[in-house]
Amino acid sequence: MANTPYPESYYAASANAVPPRPSLQADVETDVCVIGAGYTGLSSALFLLENGFRVTVLEAAKVGFGASGRNGGQIVNSYSRDIDVIERSVGPKQAQLLGQMAFEGGRIIRERVARYNIQCDLKDGGVFAALSAKQMGHLESQKRLWERFGHTQLELLDERRIREVVACDQYVGGMLDMSGGHIHPLNLALGEAAAVESLGGSIYEQSPAVRIERGANPVVHTPQGKVRAKFIIVAGNAYLGNLVPELAAKSMPCGTQVITTEPLGEELAKSLLPQDYCVEDCNYLLDYYRLTGDKRLIFGGGVVYGARDPANIEAIIRPKMLKAFPQLKDVKIDYAWTGNFLLTLSRLPQVGRLGDNIYYSQGCSGHGVTYTHLAGKVLAEALRGQAERFDAFADLPHYPFPGGQLLRTPFAALGAWYYGLRDKLGF
Ligand SMILES: Cc1cc2nc3c(=O)[nH]c(=O)nc-3n(C[C@H](O)[C@H](O)[C@H](O)COP(=O)(O)OP(=O)(O)OC[C@H]3O[C@@H](n4cnc5c(N)ncnc54)[C@H](O)[C@@H]3O)c2cc1C
């Protein structure tokens, strides 16, 4: 059977040691079978175990193999489209509920890290950096909007103040969110997996779900075993393929790329990001960066629609890094990798049920470190029969991408080109 390792990345190279996990070689019975050991699957498993469910997690490759083990590590609050957009599309009542939940994911991460003593370099503080007066205006409205939902750890930064937190002269201002922050994403996933096992949950790696037998007593089949469960949670996100065909039409896997420098040393690292906050700019096709625990710069940006792997990642991302920090021109890039996130047309998560016993959450459109942790809690509540918060997500409308599976990639790329051009022209 194929043994899929982690892709080469800084995270894989600096992962905490974990014991090997078996693949499924038997028929097992459980309460909930979770498909996918990224944050969505692991967070669901943890909340379910804490509530007395028996849980079996099936992972096609390894814990955190997908976006959860490859991402920029930025804890960013709210959703990929903000609450004002949700308010306009679904009305005030549902928006109120979703708005109240928009800052919960970051609290869940911190609570998990503390309760299960997860070593993942957690740091507080995230900056949204404005490249134009128009973007600064958006941040001012965003602060008012977030404060309306009780989120108060925010500070607007003027041109002078933002220079104190990031040594990049492109920005006209920004907003600091002290409940944002950053983590080593793979080590967070590995710590959560260990927590799942400490509560009696089982995780099988190299065990792809290849078929779901639906019905009153659903069965998930892997190449060499099966799991009979009362409920199934589908958490394969951009790596799910066509296992659940109903989910594929309204979402599209997209690739995004990340590079990591050699260690910069304390002094250079501090000169770039003196308080060690993470930063993302306010462009539609945004750049994001932060320091690692060992003082490298991790820099990400760009999107490949349709999730093809680009040939030379460093050639795509390094120029973006040097535009922000020309002072790094002689610094070596040690790692470069790509990962897939799942885009929906509305850029809001795709959540719901298939029949009575198959639940899913996916498609947080590149902004999922916090949402996926919340999703686990909301899914667990729904399985316990308290579905009000789950339904607030499940009732969000979703539409197929124009052009269907064949033409959705060029259409989405065209849309992104248009927004990229607007970013460049400062509209
Ligand atoms: C390069 C990159 C940078 C990003 N940066 C950020 C960031 O800084 N901040 C932020 O908020 N978000 C970021 N994101 C998005 C964020 O990482 C994702 O939204 C989040 O990790 C999704 O978690 P998930 O558990 O839903 O999916 P994943 O982490 O992708 O996990 C899905 C898992 O399911 C498994 N799987 C799939 N199919 C099957 C099957 N049939 N059987 C068994 N297992 C299966 C996969 O192997 C995988 O391990 C980034 C994404 C990428 C790719």
The ligand as a Gaussian input file, in Angstrom:
#p B3LYP/6-31G(d) Opt

LIG

0 1
 C       -0.086000      27.217000       2.072000
 C       -1.297000      27.591000       2.899000
 C       -1.225000      28.679000       3.743000
 C       -2.320000      29.010000       4.551000
 N       -2.181000      29.972000       5.500000
 C       -3.178000      30.212000       6.375000
 C       -2.998000      31.101000       7.455000
 O       -1.902000      31.615000       7.675000
 N       -4.070000      31.360000       8.261000
 C       -5.292000      30.777000       8.044000
 O       -6.244000      31.050000       8.779000
 N       -5.467000      29.853000       7.089000
 C       -4.445000      29.540000       6.249000
 N       -4.603000      28.587000       5.298000
 C       -5.851000      27.808000       5.281000
 C       -5.883000      26.753000       6.398000
 O       -4.654000      26.094000       6.497000
 C       -6.990000      25.752000       6.084000
 O       -8.215000      26.454000       5.961000
 C       -7.180000      24.678000       7.169000
 O       -5.961000      24.133000       7.578000
 C       -8.094000      23.583000       6.624000
 O       -8.130000      22.533000       7.561000
 P       -8.939000      21.203000       7.221000
 O       -8.786000      20.296000       8.352000
 O      -10.349000      21.574000       6.842000
 O       -8.250000      20.632000       5.897000
 P       -6.803000      19.970000       5.728000
 O       -5.849000      20.481000       6.710000
 O       -6.423000      20.088000       4.286000
 O       -7.023000      18.452000       6.126000
 C       -7.722000      17.538000       5.338000
 C       -7.133000      16.167000       5.615000
 O       -8.014000      15.186000       5.090000
 C       -7.248000      14.149000       4.541000
 N       -8.103000      13.447000       3.580000
 C       -8.614000      13.914000       2.417000
 N       -9.364000      12.973000       1.821000
 C       -9.341000      11.888000       2.632000
 C       -9.920000      10.598000       2.561000
 N      -10.657000      10.207000       1.506000
 N       -9.685000       9.715000       3.575000
 C       -8.933000      10.087000       4.653000
 N       -8.355000      11.289000       4.738000
 C       -8.553000      12.190000       3.761000
 C       -6.059000      14.857000       3.913000
 O       -4.955000      13.989000       3.721000
 C       -5.784000      15.952000       4.942000
 O       -4.834000      15.549000       5.910000
 C       -3.541000      28.263000       4.437000
 C       -3.618000      27.185000       3.545000
 C       -2.516000      26.845000       2.791000
 C       -2.610000      25.676000       1.863000

